[in-house]
Amino acid sequence: MWENLWKKLTSKWKLLAIGLGPVVFLLLVFSFVPIKQVSCEVEETYQATETYYVRESYTVEEPYTVMESYTDIEISCEEEPCEKYIPIDYLVIGGQGYNYFESDGSPACIVELYIKNTDVVDGVFTVEFLLVLQDDVTTTIAASKYIEAGSTGRVTATYERAPLKTLYSYTYSVIAPTKTNPTYREVEVTKYRPVIKYGEVTKDRFLPEELTVLKTRTVTSYKRVSLLKYLISY
């Protein structure tokens, strides 16, 4: 009796196991076997080269301008010309020319000029005469005369080759002796002028350098999950 009962129960469990086996298998596959491919974002580490700038100090020679003092001599006068030595004062009183013949009968001429020394200084006066001779020929002669202060002197010059065109066909220029200019002054003064000099100047510059660094980025990856997890999470 018990043996028959056991056989009946065993037979029923076998049938139940055979019927439930595929279902259990499918549930296990559905819940745990990764058969569905899905995309996901992950953080990825990678190396990159970055450029940064380093400050560097250096020195250079640069020009600059300074005002430098120096001593100079300035000349001043109360009247012109402003020179250390000036002609003495004089007056031309008059003058004229003469034609004559030499002992051999050849023509000649004399010119004369009267000069009064109105200064307080003696000296030698030189007169240059520009003569206009017959046939409009010109020539230059000169003569000198020492004339005391306050006196009048006669300066004469002779030309022995031809006569004057007229007794007044000449011009003259007087070179008077000189004296110290009483108003002449030499004054020492301080002046300034720009002078270029050179000095060291410190400057900064930025030099590029490269550095390898680690960075992260988000990338899309793919993985497989079970159908149950896909339904729940995706």
C-alpha positions in Angstrom: 0.0 0.0 0.0 2.7 2.5 1.0 4.8 1.4 -1.9 2.0 2.2 -4.4 1.4 5.6 -2.7 5.1 6.5 -3.0 5.2 5.5 -6.6 2.2 7.7 -7.4 3.8 10.7 -5.6 7.1 10.3 -7.3 5.4 10.1 -10.7 3.5 13.3 -10.1 6.8 15.2 -9.0 8.5 14.0 -12.0 5.8 15.4 -14.2 5.8 18.7 -12.3 9.6 19.0 -12.6 9.4 18.3 -16.3 6.8 20.9 -16.7 8.4 23.6 -14.6 12.0 23.1 -15.9 11.8 25.1 -19.1 9.9 27.8 -17.2 12.6 28.1 -14.6 15.3 28.0 -17.3 13.6 30.9 -19.2 13.3 32.9 -15.9 17.0 32.4 -15.2 18.0 33.5 -18.7 15.6 36.4 -18.6 17.0 37.6 -15.2 20.7 36.9 -15.3 22.1 36.1 -18.8 23.5 39.3 -20.5 22.0 39.1 -23.9 20.9 42.7 -24.6 23.5 45.2 -25.8 23.1 48.8 -24.4 25.2 52.0 -24.6 26.6 53.8 -21.6 28.8 56.7 -20.8 32.1 56.1 -18.9 35.0 58.3 -17.8 38.2 57.7 -19.7 41.7 58.9 -18.6 44.1 60.0 -21.3 47.3 62.0 -21.7 47.5 65.5 -23.3 50.2 68.0 -23.9 49.5 71.6 -22.6 51.5 74.7 -23.3 52.1 77.2 -20.5 54.4 80.2 -20.2 57.2 80.8 -17.8 58.3 84.3 -16.9 62.0 84.9 -17.4 63.9 88.1 -16.4 66.8 89.4 -18.5 68.9 92.5 -18.8 69.6 94.7 -21.9 71.7 97.8 -22.6 69.4 100.6 -23.5 70.2 104.3 -24.3 68.9 107.1 -22.3 69.4 110.9 -22.4 70.7 113.0 -19.6 71.4 116.8 -19.5 75.1 117.3 -19.0 76.5 120.7 -17.9 79.6 122.2 -19.6 81.3 125.6 -19.5 81.3 127.9 -22.5 82.5 131.4 -23.3 79.9 133.9 -24.3 80.9 137.1 -26.1 79.0 140.3 -25.6 79.5 143.9 -26.9 77.6 147.1 -26.7 78.0 147.8 -30.4 78.7 146.0 -33.7 80.9 144.5 -34.9 81.3 142.5 -31.8 85.0 141.7 -32.1 87.9 141.8 -29.7 89.8 144.1 -31.9 88.1 146.9 -33.9 89.5 149.6 -36.3 90.5 152.9 -34.7 88.4 156.0 -35.5 89.5 158.1 -38.4 88.2 160.5 -41.1 89.0 160.8 -44.8 89.6 164.5 -45.4 90.1 164.4 -49.1 92.3 163.3 -52.0 92.9 163.4 -55.7 95.1 162.1 -58.5 97.9 163.6 -60.7 99.3 162.7 -64.0 102.9 163.5 -64.9 105.8 162.5 -67.1 108.9 160.7 -66.0 112.3 162.0 -66.9 112.4 159.7 -69.9 109.1 161.1 -71.1 106.9 158.1 -70.2 103.5 158.9 -68.5 102.8 158.2 -64.9 100.3 159.1 -62.2 100.1 159.7 -58.4 97.0 159.3 -56.2 96.8 160.7 -52.7 94.5 160.5 -49.7 94.4 162.6 -46.6 93.4 160.7 -43.4 92.8 162.2 -40.0 93.3 159.9 -37.0 90.5 160.9 -34.6 91.3 158.2 -32.1 93.6 158.1 -29.1 95.7 155.3 -30.6 98.5 155.6 -33.2 98.9 153.3 -36.1 99.7 152.5 -39.7 96.9 153.1 -42.2 97.0 151.2 -45.5 95.1 152.4 -48.5 94.4 150.3 -51.6 93.7 152.3 -54.7 91.8 151.0 -57.8 92.9 153.1 -60.7 91.1 153.5 -64.0 93.8 154.4 -66.6 93.6 155.5 -70.1 91.9 153.1 -72.5 89.8 152.0 -69.4 92.5 149.8 -68.2 92.3 149.1 -64.4 95.0 148.3 -61.9 95.4 148.2 -58.1 98.2 149.8 -56.1 98.6 150.3 -52.3 100.5 152.5 -49.9 100.8 152.8 -46.1 101.4 155.7 -43.6 101.9 155.9 -39.9 99.6 158.5 -38.4 99.7 159.6 -34.8 96.5 160.1 -32.7 94.8 163.4 -33.5 97.1 164.0 -36.6 96.4 164.0 -40.3 98.5 162.1 -42.7 99.0 162.0 -46.5 99.0 158.6 -48.1 100.4 158.6 -51.6 100.9 155.8 -54.2 102.6 156.1 -57.7 101.9 154.2 -60.9 104.6 154.6 -63.5 103.2 152.9 -66.6 100.2 155.0 -67.6 98.2 158.1 -66.7 94.8 158.3 -65.0 91.9 158.5 -67.3 90.8 161.6 -65.2 92.2 163.0 -62.0 89.4 161.4 -60.0 89.1 158.1 -61.9 90.0 155.9 -58.9 88.4 154.4 -55.8 90.0 153.4 -52.5 89.6 151.3 -49.4 91.2 152.1 -46.1 92.6 149.4 -43.8 92.9 151.1 -40.4 95.0 149.9 -37.5 93.0 148.1 -34.7 92.5 148.6 -31.0 91.0 146.5 -28.2 87.2 146.9 -28.2 86.4 148.5 -24.8 82.9 146.9 -24.7 84.1 143.4 -25.6 83.4 140.9 -22.9 84.1 137.2 -22.6 81.9 135.7 -19.9 82.1 132.1 -18.7 78.7 130.6 -18.5 77.3 127.1 -17.7 75.2 125.5 -20.3 73.5 122.1 -20.7 73.4 119.7 -23.6 71.8 116.3 -24.1 74.1 113.4 -23.8 73.2 109.8 -24.7 74.3 107.2 -22.2 73.7 103.5 -21.8 72.5 101.5 -18.8 71.3 98.0 -17.9 67.5 97.6 -17.8 65.8 94.5 -16.4 62.9 93.2 -18.5 60.5 90.2 -18.4 59.6 87.8 -21.2 57.4 84.8 -21.3 58.8 81.5 -22.8 56.5 78.7 -23.8 57.0 75.2 -22.3 55.1 72.0 -22.9 53.8 69.7 -20.1 52.2 66.3 -20.3 49.0 66.1 -18.1 46.4 63.4 -17.4 42.8 64.3 -18.2 39.5 62.6 -18.2 36.7 62.6 -20.8 33.3 61.0 -21.1 33.0 58.4 -23.9 30.2 56.1 -25.0 30.8 52.4 -24.4 28.7 49.3 -25.0 27.9 46.4 -22.7 25.4 43.6 -22.4 22.7 43.3 -19.7 20.0 40.8 -18.9 16.5 41.5 -20.3 15.2 42.0 -16.7 17.8 44.7 -16.0 17.2 46.3 -19.4 13.5 46.6 -18.7 14.1 48.0 -15.2 17.0 50.4 -15.9 16.7 51.4 -19.6 
